[in-house]
Amino acid sequence: MILRPRLNDIKIIGYYLGRISIGLGLTMFIPCLLGLFLGEINPAFDFLLGIEATFIFGLILMSICFTEENPNWMQGMIVVSLSWLVAMAIGAIPLYLSGHWKSFLDACFDSMSGFSTTGLVLVQDLDHMSFAHNLWRHLIIFIGGQGIIIVAVAFFVKGFSGAFRMYVGEGRDEKILPNVVNTSRFIWMVSIVYLIFWTIILGLAGILEGMQPFTAFFHGACIFMAAFDTGGFTPQSQNILYYHSAVYEIVTIAIMILGALNFKLHYNVWMGNRREIIRDIEARTFFCAALLVFFITALGLSQGNIYHSTIMVFRKGFYQLISAHTTTGFQTIYTDQFVKEWNDLSLVGIIAAMAIGGAVCSTTGAIKMLRIGIIFKALIQDIKRIIFPESAVVIKKFQHFKEILLTDAIVRSACLITLAYLILYALGALVGMLCGYPFLYALFESTSAAANVGLSVGITNAGMPAFLKLTYIIQMWAGRLEFMSVFTLLGFFIAAIKGK
Amino acid sequence: MKHKLIFNAALGIATEVLYAMCIILLGYIVSFSFFFKI
């Protein structure tokens, strides 16, 4: 028997949703202050209106739903799934007011694309956007990459016992430190240390390429946020191709790879356990998978005879591959080139890279390397069981910060999430085909949205059907949250209708 | 103690960058071998 949700459930969900909304509203002060500092008065007002709307929404929810109870598992999961939808709407307000988006749905699309670190865009005339709005686009990637709940727990909301439930709901089931608040703060510490380090390097690279110092460091900070949080937005419409710089490309490849690593691996390596980077199943899987899928892509590029020098195969082929594998979405080629120059085999290599993704407890999306590694190990274990005598006991272990026994429960969990992702990729491709796009391109764009990548073959544009925009928004949201909290929200609605 | 933490973190950053550079180098080698059909 399904129990209908009680009023108290709704009050707890509403109260924490309000608190998180206010926390998000406070982050809008950063682009607002930048706008005021640079004399961008109209953009600053866009953010003031956004802050006002967010505060009104948050305070109303908090006062109507006031409670001192902590959320349980179900309530925590629902708060997470709803807070990402609320964040999308809140984040879209200043974007829409800027006039660079044709409709509020388009602004919501880019907002969800940013928060989920996807990188697909519907923005118009990006090259003439204000610094304040551009900063906000990249800041939402930075917030979404770490996790909205992580931001709220680390900075704005005092620790509460339901915090861990929300942390898990954001697709992160690995605690780095015993306390979720400390875990959140460590994740932010890694990000801020790298932000300073790589912004200086990218800023200097920009100055060497002839950019003005302020612009060079602003672009450096934005590119870092988009690369480390595997988002894929850039301040210019031509993406990374705008810079025409090999240094920029190599630095961004390095940042993308670092962003695709597990935060727990960062913790271990930073605390002195440096050998973990060559022992951990995820780091090993990433190393092997990146080379394997690049082999497929390079084979396709070689067959097509597209690039005529090693450096071009590397700067175009390998760059796109790493961008896809880390689910970032940076491009050093035009979207049209994917369609007109790259052959099917090279696109299949990129789709496979996008589908696999980065590490768990990182800022990446997709199936994740831990699950791919586990499934691969389970496959080997089963083959051994067949080959070895029936009396032999086959035990398989894998290294993930400690030696873990490969049990059926672990394999089942990895297979279920993998299956859910494959279904999500296929459903998006089906909708794309219903809208009239060829199968391979529809699958490419759908995988890009659901795996939170952001590479595009040109389907994503302001003129695409609204239904397809909504489909991609749902894919980005479900893909980022890794289904659990989305399924809980669906269950909640079903219980509200059918429950007793 | 604090110095040791900072030293370990700096070495950790260097290790991670080295890991990334290894992947980049191998990517370049694969590009090279494909271009020259090795």
Chai-1 contact restraints between the chains, C-beta under 6 A:
chainA,res_idxA,chainB,res_idxB,connection_type,confidence,min_distance_angstrom,max_distance_angstrom,comment,restraint_id
A,I253,B,I24,contact,1.0,0.0,6.0,A-B,restraint_1
A,A254,B,A20,contact,1.0,0.0,6.0,A-B,restraint_2
A,I257,B,A20,contact,1.0,0.0,6.0,A-B,restraint_3
A,I257,B,I23,contact,1.0,0.0,6.0,A-B,restraint_4
A,L258,B,E16,contact,1.0,0.0,6.0,A-B,restraint_5
A,V269,B,G12,contact,1.0,0.0,6.0,A-B,restraint_6
A,V269,B,T15,contact,1.0,0.0,6.0,A-B,restraint_7
A,W270,B,A9,contact,1.0,0.0,6.0,A-B,restraint_8
A,W270,B,G12,contact,1.0,0.0,6.0,A-B,restraint_9
A,G272,B,N8,contact,1.0,0.0,6.0,A-B,restraint_10
A,R274,B,T15,contact,1.0,0.0,6.0,A-B,restraint_11
A,I277,B,T15,contact,1.0,0.0,6.0,A-B,restraint_12
A,I277,B,Y19,contact,1.0,0.0,6.0,A-B,restraint_13
A,A290,B,I23,contact,1.0,0.0,6.0,A-B,restraint_14
A,L291,B,L26,contact,1.0,0.0,6.0,A-B,restraint_15
A,F294,B,V30,contact,1.0,0.0,6.0,A-B,restraint_16
A,A298,B,V30,contact,1.0,0.0,6.0,A-B,restraint_17
A,A298,B,F34,contact,1.0,0.0,6.0,A-B,restraint_18
A,S302,B,F34,contact,1.0,0.0,6.0,A-B,restraint_19
A,T310,B,S31,contact,1.0,0.0,6.0,A-B,restraint_20
A,T310,B,F32,contact,1.0,0.0,6.0,A-B,restraint_21
A,T310,B,F35,contact,1.0,0.0,6.0,A-B,restraint_22
A,V313,B,S31,contact,1.0,0.0,6.0,A-B,restraint_23
A,V313,B,F35,contact,1.0,0.0,6.0,A-B,restraint_24
A,F314,B,Y28,contact,1.0,0.0,6.0,A-B,restraint_25
A,F314,B,S31,contact,1.0,0.0,6.0,A-B,restraint_26
A,F318,B,G27,contact,1.0,0.0,6.0,A-B,restraint_27
A,F318,B,S31,contact,1.0,0.0,6.0,A-B,restraint_28
